[in-house]
Each structure stands twice: as C-alpha cells, then as structure tokens.
Amino acid sequence: MTQDNPTNKRTLPSVSITTARTGASTKQNEMGMRVMQERAYARRGEQYLLIKSPPASGKSRALMFIALDKLHKQGLKQAIIVVPEKSIGGSFADEKLTANGFWSDWTVKPQWNLCNAPGIDEPKVAKSKVKAVGEFLASDDRVLVCTHATFRFAVEELGIEAFDDRLVAVDEFHHVSSNPDNKLGSQLEQFIARDKVHIVAMTGSYFRGDAEPVLAPGDEAKFETVTYTYYEQLNGYEHLKSLDIGYFFYTQRYLDAIMKVLDPSFKTIVHIPNVNSRESTKDKHKEVEEIMDALGVWKGVDPDTGFHMIELPGGKVIKVADLVDDDPSKREKVSAALKDPKQRDNRDHVDIIIALGMAKEGFDWIWCEHALTVGYRSSLTEIIQIIGRATRDAPGKERSRFTNLIAEVDAAQPLVVDAINDTLKAIAASLLMEQVLAPRFEFTPKNAGKKDGFDYGPNGYSEDNPRNVGYNEATGQFHFEIKGLVTPESPEATRICREDLNEVITAFVQDKTALERGIFDRENTVPEELTVTRMGKIVRDRYPELSEADQEAIRQHAIAALNLTQEAKRLVSGDNADPTANTALLDGVRKIAMDVRELDIDLIDHINPFEAAYAVLAKAMDENVLKQVKAVIEAKRVNLSYEEARDLAVRALKFKQERGRAPEITSQDAWEKKLAEGVAALARYRSQAANG
C-alpha cells in the first residue's frame, strides 16, 4: 500500500482519565509529609519494605524520612542509597526537612554522593568509587549515594557481610530481576538470605518490560508493600485535570507525519526511535534537523543554554533542546541548562526537548504537557516512565497527553510479522496503562459483607441487593461482589490478589497468542480461550508453588480487574462517541455498577479482554490493512497443544460435575463446544502415546 499522507487525521485516544483535582497529593501533614510519604513512614519499622508509587509522588523524600528513623531510632549504622544513573543522585541531595516540621534534616557529605564523582560506571573507572564505598563503611558517617553499577561492583569486591546492620535503599527497583544473570538481583537475594540488612525498594513501575519477576516469590513474600496508585496521585493534583493516552498510525516515514501530532504550543518531549528500529531512518541527527525544519525557521543557538531557536510560522520563537547530539560538550551544556534549579519554575525556559535515550526515568520537567514517542518500546516499564514525564502537576497545566506514533502495518511487506508484533506491543502497553490508571478494585464473593470505608449508596449494603458496589472516595477504590468468585486461601495468594494483579495482567497482555487471537482472530476465538485457558496457564507458570484453588482465585481476580476496566472504557466511549472527547474510567466503572444486574464470574470470563482495544484499532487503521493482518493471523492458527487439551479437559470435568452431563461438541454454546473439543483432543493424544 503506497500513500503520500498518513491514514489518520487525528490521534485516537486509547484511554483518557479526568481527575477531581482535590489537591490531596500535595498537602502536607504537621511533619511535612504528603499522603504517600505519610503512608510509607507508617511502615518504617519493616525490615523489608517495597514502595510502589508513580513518578513525581515524592518517593525520594519518603525514603529520607524512613532512613533517618532507621539510623536514629532503629539502631542501623548507615544508609546506602542506590540509584540507576548518576543524574538521579540529585534527588537525594541535602534537604532541610525540619523547616516543614520533621525532627531531623537530611544531609549527605559531598564526598559520599558518588553520583557527583567524575567518570562513567564501568569496572576500570569504578575502582575509585568502590574504594570510596569501603572507606564509607569504615567511617562514622551515615549516608552514601551511589549508582546501581557502583553498588554491584562494591558488593562483588567487599562481600555481602560488609553491609551488615545497614539500610540498603534501591531506587527504581524495576531494574532488578530474579534472573540469575541480573547481578543486582542475585546480590539482593543473598542479602535477604543472610537477613542482616534492611532493604527499602522503590519503584514507579514494579514490573519489567521482559515480564520477568523482580524477586523470587519466596523473597517477595518477605516485603511489606506500600502502594500509592496513579489514580490517587492524579486525582489529588491541584492543577492537572486530564490525561490522554493514544496511538497515531502513519504510513511511509514518521517525519512526514510527525507534525500531525507535534503541536509547538504544548511543552513536549519527543523521543525519536532507536536507530535499529523499523521506524528509524538510520540517521538520528538528520531526523532532529528535519523535525526542527518542520517546526519553522532556524534562528541560531542560544550561547548560554545551547538551545536551538526556531521561529514558528506565526512569528513566535520557541526554544528546542537537542539531547540527541553526540558532541559531549554540546549535549552536556544542554543537559546542564535543563537541570538548572533556578529555571525549575520558569515555564518559558524551554519549549520542546528532542531525545533518544535520555529524558526518561528520573527526568524532572514539570511543565511537560505532551510525551510524544516514535515507534514501539519493547519495555512496558520504559513507557510508564516516559508517560511519567508528562504527569507532573504545574500551575496552568490542565491537560497532559502521551502519543505513540507507530508505523501502520503493510501486509504486503516481507516484514509484516515484525510489524504486527510492534503494533501488538504498543496495544499491550496501552492496555497496561489503562490498568495502572484505573481505580483499584477489591473483589469478594456474593454476600461476603460490606467493607469498612466504602460508601454503598443511599440504600447502603444489603444481602438482598444483587449488585452491592462500594466506593472509597479517599483511595479511589471500588468494592465489587462477584457471584462464583473463588477466594484465595494462602497468605501469598491473598497478597497477590491485593497487591500484584497488575503483574499477572502484564504477563497476559504481553502474551502474543492471546493478543493476536483476541484482536485479529476474534470471530474464531471463544473469549474463555483467553480468559480461562491462556490466563490460567500464565498464572500456573508464574505461581507453580500455589494450590490449584489459589491459582484459580488469582486468575479470576486478574481477569475481573482487566475486564471491568475494559468494559468501563467501552461504556464511557461507546461506538458512536467522539474518540477525542475526554472521559473518565471512573465514570465507566460507576456505569457498570448501575447497569449490571448481577456480576457473575462466568459473565466476566465471557468477555474478550481485547474487544475495546480492537474498537480503537479499527478506527485508527486502514480497513484493508486490518483485513490483511487478520488473514495473516488466521493462517497461523494451530491445533490444540497437549497442554491446552489437558487444561480444557480439566475444565470439562468441572462442567460435568456442575451440570450432571459432559460438554457436547454439537452445542450451540461456543465454550461448551471448545471444552468438548479439548476432551476429544486429549483422547487423541493419549491414544497416540499408547500406540506410539
């Protein structure tokens, strides 16, 4: 397919959220703590503490409060703050906490903030920093700040025992993995096994783009979790009123389409594609030049900041920061100008930032209104971090957005499978963000009783009410009763259902088979094949040590959370709604509460989790391309595997126990027919094995 222009005329939001602007996120208590910090400080006595909280919610300061308490009141010798890169070390600079009511100030002696020391963090150069860590451990000083790399090298050289009786605080914890190849992850496992340190782990996105768990299940169970949701954060802002997240599909070169979505009146960070990606022209410097040419007429470079001056068609001059330039002196000047603390509150300091590998994690530009990313990102964590750049609260900033500019699939091209995979990954990221932004759900079986802190409406909670739905305005949580819901039995399964459903959903939306069939082969896919079979397999693979009952409870809770969010989005947008209209997921959840007569787990399992995503895609992509892609996916359909047949046979046995008859292959019910096919397929496999 050859076209001169992008197929789209606008960006299609996948999800939008409106906020109440309560101001609660930034209000401080008598000790100078915001809501999230107060919540974390209440758990300061825990030996292993995990803080899950969005970007800009104040995790750095929360750690200062906790670390000071551990040093002065819990008997720990020292605190070592570990950050992923040197630039984030600035978040832990001296802070006069007593000015707002706390009992101590936060101070780090200059020689112990190793993020300010010259040299990159690789083994040869890091030797002096490792030596400094050893000197710190032998000193009477209390706080050291270093990078993940420096800490890894230090542990390798000095040994686990050298850190006994100290606090190890790991910022951006999602960089850690339980994979044996991840050195920091292996070292943390050793620290936990020795049990002589306190660990505080902090993250704005506690999952990895490669879907590997951060900790082994046994280690994870030792952590007390403090969760502050994106919903709470955004709802409690003072200024930001809405956040939109959407895709924009283009044909041919992204540079010919970018001005469709790059509005210079919005403060924007543009992340151009990796040079190895499908979207890249392979010349990153020329891409930056073309973007600036598309904006207007180049008027030179500001000698103080290194920013490019671009005159727009209307005569206004904007400032563009180029972080792609490989010249170290130029890039360092621009980077230093962007970090200048004197300019933090100056909205007019810079207008557009163009970056490739920079300006993501820990980059703090409160005025950013638009994060525009070209090409898919293989890491969902990276996308969460990029979106976090645009979700800071700032005066006059009412609307914020994230746009993913993606090359439309051309089914005639030889790399069509790669192109489909890229599109699926972008959709997966969007689905996950919807889950992250949605209000939190608390699920219980029918008539399990009301929950404290929840409002059940004018008539209150009643066992005679077929749909008891409670709402906690303070936390943004909903309580739903679901008929037939399995309750987790073990403490670990209970914790997963309470804290880690997004981890399960992350693995599910990254499952290529589920995405392909749920979006592009919907006519031939029974929803239960996704919600029951695929999700069931993912839960079993992820938590093999749990009982079948606990695995089923986790599966049900995860699919209920995902499908309620998707149904909420569908209800507020509707088939005929203006796709650019701002709607709130909260409204959709409330609509479910009003419209559904009774929530039943079988009803929830019967919803295709990707139906709403397909509706967005159908509006965004060319209809002929969609048909071609569907044909490619349908051609890939394979027969049931032994494992799938066995799982369906187990479900068929449950069906027989409940209904007193076996599922029939001639049934009009698609799921019953699928169960019967599973029984027949398993019989064939066993017959082949017996005769083989």
C-alpha positions in Angstrom: 0.0 0.0 0.0 1.5 3.3 -1.0 0.2 6.6 0.3 1.6 10.1 0.4 -0.1 11.1 3.7 -0.8 9.4 7.0 -4.1 7.5 7.0 -5.1 9.3 10.1 -6.3 12.9 10.5 -6.0 12.8 14.3 -4.8 10.9 17.3 -7.2 8.3 18.7 -7.1 8.2 22.5 -7.0 4.7 23.8 -7.7 5.9 27.3 -8.5 9.1 29.0 -8.8 10.0 32.6 -10.3 13.1 34.2 -9.3 14.0 37.8 -11.1 15.6 40.7 -8.2 18.0 41.5 -8.7 17.6 45.2 -5.1 18.9 46.0 -4.7 16.0 48.4 -1.5 14.7 46.7 0.5 17.8 47.6 -1.0 18.6 51.1 1.5 18.1 53.9 0.9 17.0 57.5 2.5 18.5 60.5 5.8 16.7 59.8 6.0 17.9 56.2 4.8 14.6 54.7 2.5 14.3 51.7 -0.1 11.4 51.7 2.2 8.9 50.1 5.1 9.8 52.3 2.9 9.5 55.4 1.7 6.1 54.3 5.2 4.8 53.7 6.5 6.3 57.0 3.8 4.4 58.9 5.6 1.2 57.8 9.1 2.5 58.7 9.7 -0.3 61.2 9.6 -3.1 58.5 12.9 -4.8 57.7 11.9 -5.2 54.0 9.7 -2.5 52.5 8.5 -2.1 48.9 7.1 1.3 47.9 5.1 1.3 44.7 4.3 4.9 43.7 4.1 6.9 40.5 6.7 9.3 39.2 6.6 12.7 41.0 4.8 11.3 44.0 7.7 12.1 46.4 9.4 8.7 46.8 12.9 10.3 47.3 11.7 12.3 50.3 9.7 9.4 51.7 13.0 7.4 51.8 14.7 10.3 53.6 12.1 10.2 56.4 12.3 6.4 56.7 16.1 6.3 56.5 16.5 8.9 59.2 14.2 6.9 61.5 16.2 3.7 60.9 19.5 5.5 61.6 18.5 7.4 64.7 15.7 5.2 66.2 16.1 1.7 64.9 19.9 1.2 65.5 21.1 0.8 62.0 24.7 2.0 61.3 24.4 3.6 57.9 22.1 4.1 54.9 23.3 3.4 51.3 21.0 4.9 48.6 21.3 3.1 45.3 20.0 4.8 42.1 20.1 3.6 38.4 22.0 6.5 37.0 24.1 9.4 38.2 21.5 12.1 37.2 19.0 10.7 39.7 21.5 11.1 42.6 20.5 14.7 42.7 17.1 13.7 44.1 18.9 12.7 47.4 20.8 16.0 47.9 20.6 17.8 51.3 17.1 18.6 52.4 16.1 20.9 55.3 13.2 18.7 56.5 13.0 20.5 59.8 11.7 23.6 58.0 8.4 21.7 57.5 8.1 20.0 60.9 10.3 16.9 60.8 12.7 16.2 63.6 15.9 16.0 61.6 17.4 17.3 58.3 18.7 15.1 55.5 22.4 15.6 54.8 24.9 13.8 52.6 28.5 14.8 52.8 29.9 15.8 49.4 32.5 13.0 49.2 29.8 10.4 49.9 27.5 11.4 47.0 29.4 9.2 44.4 26.9 10.2 41.7 28.7 13.6 41.6 32.1 12.0 41.2 33.6 12.1 37.6 33.9 9.1 35.4 31.4 6.5 34.0 30.4 3.5 35.9 32.3 0.6 34.3 34.8 -1.7 36.2 38.1 0.1 35.4 36.8 3.6 36.2 34.6 2.5 39.1 37.6 1.2 41.2 38.0 4.5 42.9 34.3 4.6 43.7 34.4 1.0 45.1 37.3 2.1 47.3 35.2 5.1 48.4 32.3 2.7 49.4 34.8 0.7 51.5 36.0 3.9 53.2 32.5 5.0 53.9 31.6 1.6 55.5 34.7 2.0 57.8 33.7 5.6 58.7 31.3 7.1 61.2 29.3 9.0 58.5 25.7 7.9 58.0 24.6 8.3 54.3 26.1 7.4 50.9 24.5 7.8 47.5 25.8 5.7 44.5 24.6 4.1 41.3 23.4 0.6 40.8 26.6 -0.2 39.0 28.9 1.2 41.7 27.0 -0.8 44.3 27.2 -4.0 42.3 31.0 -3.7 41.9 31.3 -2.8 45.6 29.4 -5.9 46.8 31.4 -8.1 44.5 34.7 -6.8 45.9 33.7 -6.2 49.6 31.3 -9.1 50.1 27.7 -9.3 51.4 28.9 -9.3 55.1 30.5 -5.9 54.8 27.0 -4.4 54.7 25.5 -6.0 57.8 23.3 -3.8 60.1 22.8 -1.2 57.3 20.0 0.1 55.2 20.2 -0.6 51.5 17.7 1.5 49.6 17.2 0.7 45.9 15.6 3.4 43.8 13.8 2.4 40.5 13.6 -1.2 41.7 12.3 -2.5 38.4 15.9 -2.5 37.1 16.3 -5.6 39.4 15.4 -9.1 38.2 15.3 -12.5 39.8 17.1 -13.8 36.6 20.4 -15.3 37.7 22.1 -13.1 35.0 20.9 -10.0 36.8 23.8 -9.3 39.3 21.9 -6.8 41.5 19.0 -9.2 41.7 21.3 -12.0 42.8 23.0 -9.8 45.3 19.7 -8.8 46.8 18.7 -12.5 47.1 22.0 -13.0 49.1 21.3 -10.0 51.3 17.8 -11.4 52.1 19.2 -14.9 52.7 21.7 -13.5 55.2 19.0 -11.4 56.8 21.4 -8.8 58.3 20.3 -5.7 56.4 17.2 -3.6 56.0 16.0 -3.1 52.4 13.7 -0.3 51.1 12.8 -0.8 47.4 11.1 2.0 45.5 9.6 2.0 42.0 7.1 3.8 39.9 6.6 0.7 37.7 7.1 -2.5 39.6 7.3 -4.8 36.6 9.8 -5.4 33.9 9.3 -5.0 30.1 10.6 -8.5 29.6 7.9 -9.8 32.1 10.5 -11.3 34.4 9.6 -11.1 38.1 11.7 -8.7 40.1 12.1 -11.0 43.0 11.7 -14.8 43.6 8.2 -15.5 45.1 9.7 -16.5 48.5 11.8 -13.3 48.7 8.9 -11.2 47.5 6.6 -12.5 50.3 9.0 -11.1 52.9 8.4 -7.5 51.7 5.7 -5.3 53.2 4.2 -3.3 50.4 3.1 0.3 50.4 1.0 1.2 47.3 0.1 4.7 46.2 -1.7 4.4 42.9 -1.5 6.6 39.8 -5.2 7.2 40.3 -4.7 8.6 43.8 -1.8 10.7 42.6 -3.5 12.3 39.6 -6.9 12.7 41.4 -5.1 14.6 44.2 -3.4 17.1 42.0 -4.1 20.8 42.2 -3.7 21.8 38.5 -3.7 18.8 36.1 -7.2 17.9 35.1 -6.9 15.3 32.4 -4.5 12.7 30.9 -5.0 11.2 27.4 -3.1 8.2 26.1 -3.4 7.2 22.4 -1.8 5.8 19.2 -1.3 7.5 15.9 -0.7 5.3 12.9 1.2 6.6 9.9 2.4 5.3 6.6 5.8 5.8 4.9 8.2 8.0 7.1 7.3 9.2 10.5 9.0 12.6 9.7 6.3 13.2 7.1 3.6 12.6 9.7 5.0 14.0 12.9 3.6 17.5 12.5 0.1 15.9 12.6 0.7 15.3 16.3 3.5 17.7 17.3 1.8 20.9 18.4 4.5 23.5 19.3 2.0 25.3 21.6 2.4 22.3 24.0 5.5 21.7 26.0 6.7 18.5 24.5 9.3 15.8 24.9 9.9 14.0 21.6 11.5 10.6 21.8 12.8 9.6 18.4 13.1 5.9 17.5 16.1 3.7 18.3 18.4 3.6 15.2 17.9 -0.2 15.0 14.1 0.1 14.9 11.7 -0.2 11.9 10.7 3.4 12.3 14.2 4.9 12.2 15.7 6.4 9.1 19.1 5.3 10.4 20.3 8.9 10.6 19.3 10.3 14.0 21.0 13.7 13.5 19.2 14.3 10.2 15.9 13.3 11.9 16.4 16.0 14.5 17.1 18.5 11.8 14.0 17.5 9.8 11.8 17.9 12.9 13.2 21.4 13.6 12.7 22.3 9.9 9.1 21.1 10.1 8.5 23.4 13.1 9.8 26.6 11.5 12.9 28.6 10.6 16.1 28.0 12.5 17.4 31.3 14.1 20.6 30.1 15.7 21.7 28.6 19.1 21.4 30.3 22.4 25.1 30.6 23.6 24.2 30.2 27.3 21.9 27.1 27.1 22.7 25.5 23.8 19.0 25.5 22.9 18.1 25.9 19.2 15.9 29.0 18.4 13.1 28.2 16.0 10.7 30.8 14.5 7.2 29.4 14.0 5.1 30.4 11.0 3.2 33.0 13.2 6.5 34.7 14.2 6.8 33.3 17.7 10.3 32.0 18.5 10.5 28.7 20.5 13.5 27.0 22.2 14.3 23.4 21.3 16.7 21.3 23.4 18.6 18.7 21.3 19.7 15.7 23.5 20.5 13.5 20.5 23.7 15.3 19.5 26.7 13.1 20.1 29.1 16.0 20.7 29.7 15.7 24.5 30.3 19.4 25.1 27.1 20.4 23.3 25.0 17.8 24.9 26.4 18.5 28.4 25.7 22.2 28.0 22.1 21.5 27.0 21.6 18.8 29.8 23.0 21.2 32.4 20.7 24.0 31.2 17.7 21.7 31.5 18.7 20.7 35.1 19.4 24.3 36.2 17.5 24.6 39.5 17.0 28.3 39.0 14.9 27.6 35.9 12.7 24.9 37.5 9.7 27.2 37.9 10.3 29.0 34.6 7.7 27.7 32.2 9.3 29.6 29.3 12.8 28.2 29.8 12.4 25.6 27.0 9.5 24.5 24.7 10.5 21.2 23.1 13.0 18.6 24.0 14.2 16.0 21.4 15.8 12.9 22.9 16.7 9.4 22.1 18.0 7.5 25.2 17.7 10.4 27.6 14.8 12.4 29.3 13.0 9.3 30.6 13.5 7.9 34.1 14.0 10.5 36.8 13.9 13.4 34.4 12.0 16.2 36.0 10.5 18.9 33.8 7.2 19.8 35.5 5.9 21.8 32.5 5.9 18.9 30.1 2.4 18.6 28.6 3.0 16.0 25.8 5.2 13.0 25.7 5.5 12.0 22.0 7.2 8.7 21.4 8.0 7.4 17.9 8.0 3.7 17.5 7.0 0.9 19.9 9.0 0.4 23.0 9.8 -3.2 23.9 9.8 -2.4 27.6 6.5 -1.5 29.2 8.4 -0.1 32.1 10.1 2.4 29.8 6.7 3.5 28.5 5.4 4.0 32.1 8.5 6.1 32.8 8.1 8.2 29.6 4.4 8.9 30.4 5.5 9.9 33.9 7.4 12.8 32.4 4.1 14.4 31.4 2.2 13.8 34.6 3.8 16.3 36.9 1.5 18.9 38.4 2.2 22.5 37.5 0.3 25.8 37.6 -1.7 26.4 34.4 -1.1 22.9 33.2 -4.6 21.4 32.9 -4.2 18.8 30.2 -1.4 16.2 29.6 -1.0 13.5 26.9 1.1 10.6 25.7 1.1 9.8 22.0 2.7 6.7 20.5 3.4 7.3 16.8 3.5 3.9 15.2 4.2 2.7 11.6 1.0 1.2 10.2 1.2 -2.4 9.2 1.6 -3.1 5.5 0.6 -6.7 4.9 2.3 -6.7 1.5 5.7 -6.1 3.0 8.0 -9.1 3.8 8.4 -7.9 7.4 4.7 -8.0 8.1 5.1 -10.3 11.1 7.5 -7.9 12.8 5.2 -5.0 12.0 2.2 -6.8 13.6 4.3 -7.6 16.6 5.2 -4.0 17.0 1.6 -3.0 16.9 0.6 -5.6 19.4 3.3 -4.4 21.8 2.0 -0.9 21.5 -1.5 -2.1 22.3 -0.2 -4.2 25.2 1.4 -1.0 26.7 -1.8 0.9 26.3 -3.9 -1.8 27.9 -1.4 -1.9 30.8 -1.6 1.9 31.3 -5.3 1.7 31.4 -5.0 -0.8 34.2 -2.4 1.3 36.0 -4.6 4.4 35.8 -7.9 2.7 36.7 -9.4 2.9 40.2 -8.3 -0.1 42.3 -10.8 -3.0 42.7 -11.5 -5.1 45.8 -13.4 -8.3 44.9 -15.3 -10.6 47.3 -17.8 -13.4 46.7 -21.5 -12.6 46.8 -22.8 -11.6 50.3 -19.3 -11.6 51.8 -20.3 -8.5 53.7 -19.5 -4.8 53.4 -16.0 -3.3 53.6 -15.0 -0.5 56.0 -14.5 2.8 54.4 -16.7 2.1 51.4 -19.9 4.0 50.5 -22.6 1.7 49.1 -25.0 4.4 48.0 -28.2 5.8 49.5 -29.6 2.4 50.5 -26.3 1.1 51.9 -25.1 -2.5 51.8 -27.8 -5.2 51.7 -27.6 -9.0 51.2 -30.8 -8.7 49.1 -29.2 -6.3 46.7 -28.0 -8.2 43.6 -25.2 -5.6 43.0 -23.5 -4.3 46.1 -20.9 -1.9 44.9 -19.0 0.3 47.3 -16.7 3.3 46.6 -14.0 4.7 48.8 -13.5 8.3 47.7 -10.3 8.8 49.7 -8.4 5.9 47.9 -10.4 5.7 44.7 -11.2 2.0 45.4 -14.3 0.1 44.3 -15.6 -2.9 46.1 -17.5 -5.4 43.8 -19.2 -8.6 44.9 -18.9 -11.3 42.3 -21.1 -14.4 42.2 -19.0 -17.6 42.0 -15.7 -15.8 42.8 -13.0 -18.1 44.4 -11.4 -16.7 47.5 -7.6 -17.1 47.9 -6.6 -19.5 50.7 -2.9 -18.9 51.4 -1.4 -15.6 52.6 0.7 -15.4 49.5 -2.3 -15.7 47.1 -4.1 -13.2 49.2 -1.2 -10.8 48.9 -1.0 -11.3 45.1 -4.8 -10.6 44.7 -4.4 -7.5 46.8 -1.1 -6.1 45.5 0.1 -7.8 42.4 -2.8 -8.3 39.9 -1.1 -5.9 37.5 1.9 -8.2 37.4 -0.3 -11.0 36.2 -2.1 -8.7 33.8 1.2 -7.5 32.4 2.2 -11.1 31.6 -1.2 -11.7 30.0 -1.3 -8.6 27.7 2.3 -9.5 26.6 1.2 -13.0 25.6 1.4 -12.8 21.8 -1.0 -15.7 21.2 -3.7 -14.1 23.4 -3.2 -10.7 21.8 -3.2 -12.0 18.2 -6.3 -14.1 18.6 -8.1 -11.7 20.9 -7.7 -8.7 18.5 -7.3 -10.1 14.9 -9.0 -13.5 15.1 -12.0 -12.6 17.3 -14.6 -14.4 15.1 -12.8 -17.7 15.6 -11.8 -17.3 19.3 -14.1 -18.1 22.2 -13.4 -15.4 24.9 -12.9 -18.2 27.5 -10.0 -19.5 25.5 -8.3 -16.2 26.5 -9.8 -15.5 30.0 -9.8 -19.1 31.3 -7.2 -21.1 29.2 -4.5 -18.5 28.4 -4.8 -16.6 31.7 -4.9 -19.9 33.6 -1.7 -21.1 32.0 0.0 -17.8 32.8 -1.0 -17.9 36.4 0.2 -21.6 36.7 3.5 -20.8 35.1 4.0 -17.8 37.3 3.0 -19.3 40.6 3.6 -23.1 40.3 4.1 -23.5 44.0 0.5 -22.4 44.8 -2.5 -24.7 45.1 -5.0 -25.1 42.2 -7.6 -23.2 44.2 -5.2 -20.3 44.8 -4.2 -20.3 41.1 -7.9 -20.1 40.1 -8.5 -17.3 42.6 -5.7 -15.3 41.2 -6.9 -16.0 37.6 -10.4 -14.8 38.4 -9.3 -11.7 40.3 -6.9 -10.7 37.4 -9.4 -11.2 34.6 -12.1 -9.4 36.6 -9.8 -6.4 37.1 -8.8 -6.4 33.4 -12.3 -6.9 32.0 -14.0 -4.4 34.3 -11.5 -1.8 33.2 -12.1 -2.6 29.5 -15.9 -2.6 29.9 -15.7 0.7 31.8 -13.7 2.2 28.9 -16.2 0.8 26.4 -19.2 2.1 28.3 -17.9 5.7 28.5 -16.7 5.9 24.9 -19.4 3.9 23.1 -19.3 3.0 19.5 -20.6 6.4 18.3 -18.8 8.6 20.8 -16.3 11.3 19.7 -13.0 9.5 20.2 -11.3 12.8 21.1 -13.8 13.5 23.9 -12.3 13.3 27.4 -13.9 10.7 29.5 -13.0 9.2 32.9 -12.6 5.5 33.6 -14.2 6.3 36.9 -17.5 7.1 35.1 -17.4 3.8 33.3 -16.9 1.8 36.4 -19.8 3.6 38.0 -21.9 2.8 34.9 -21.1 -0.9 35.3 -22.2 -0.6 38.9 -25.6 0.8 37.8 -26.2 -1.2 34.6 -25.2 -4.7 35.5 -27.9 -6.7 37.3 -25.5 -9.0 39.0 -21.8 -9.6 38.4 -21.0 -13.3 37.8 -17.5 -14.8 37.2 -18.9 -16.7 34.2 -20.2 -13.5 32.8 -16.8 -11.8 33.3 -15.0 -14.8 31.7 -17.2 -14.5 28.7 -15.8 -11.0 27.8 -13.0 -10.8 25.3 -10.5 -8.5 27.1 -9.2 -7.1 23.8 -12.6 -6.1 22.4 -12.3 -2.4 23.4 -8.7 -2.3 22.1 -9.9 -3.6 18.7 -12.6 -0.9 18.6 -9.9 1.8 18.9 -7.7 0.0 16.4 -10.5 -0.3 13.8 -10.9 3.5 13.9 -7.2 4.1 13.7 -6.1 1.7 11.0 -7.0 1.4 7.3 -9.8 -1.1 6.9 -8.0 -3.0 4.1 -4.8 -3.3 6.2 -6.9 -4.7 9.1 -8.3 -7.3 6.8 -4.9 -8.3 5.5 -3.5 -8.5 9.0 -6.4 -10.7 10.1 -5.8 -13.0 7.2 -2.1 -13.4 8.3 -3.1 -14.2 11.9 -5.8 -16.6 10.9 -3.3 -18.5 8.7 -1.1 -19.0 11.8 -3.9 -20.7 13.8 -2.7 -24.1 15.1 -4.3 -27.2 16.6 -4.7 -27.6 20.3 -1.4 -28.4 22.1 -1.4 -31.3 24.6 -1.2 -28.8 27.5 -4.2 -26.8 26.1 -6.2 -30.0 25.6 -5.5 -31.2 29.1 -6.5 -27.9 30.6 -9.8 -27.9 28.6 -10.4 -31.5 29.7 -10.0 -30.4 33.4 -12.5 -27.6 32.8 -14.8 -30.1 31.1 -14.7 -32.4 34.2 -15.8 -29.4 36.3 -18.5 -28.6 33.8 -19.8 -32.2 34.1 -19.7 -32.1 37.9 -21.8 -28.9 37.9 -24.3 -29.8 35.2 -24.5 -33.6 35.5 -23.5 -34.1 31.9 -20.4 -33.9 29.7 -20.0 -31.0 27.4 -21.3 -31.7 23.8 -19.3 -31.0 20.7 -22.6 -30.1 18.9 -23.5 -27.5 21.5 -24.6 -24.0 20.3 -22.6 -22.6 23.2 -19.1 -21.9 21.9 -17.3 -22.5 25.2 -19.1 -25.8 25.8 -18.1 -26.9 22.3 -14.5 -25.9 23.0 -14.4 -28.0 26.2 -15.7 -31.0 24.2 -13.0 -30.4 21.6 -10.4 -30.4 24.4 -11.7 -33.7 25.7 -11.5 -35.2 22.2 -8.1 -33.8 21.5 -6.7 -35.2 24.8 -8.1 -38.6 24.0 -6.3 -38.5 20.6 -3.0 -37.5 22.3 -3.3 -40.4 24.8 -4.3 -42.8 22.1 -1.2 -41.8 20.0 1.0 -42.2 23.1 -0.4 -45.6 23.8 0.1 -46.8 20.3 3.4 -45.0 19.7 
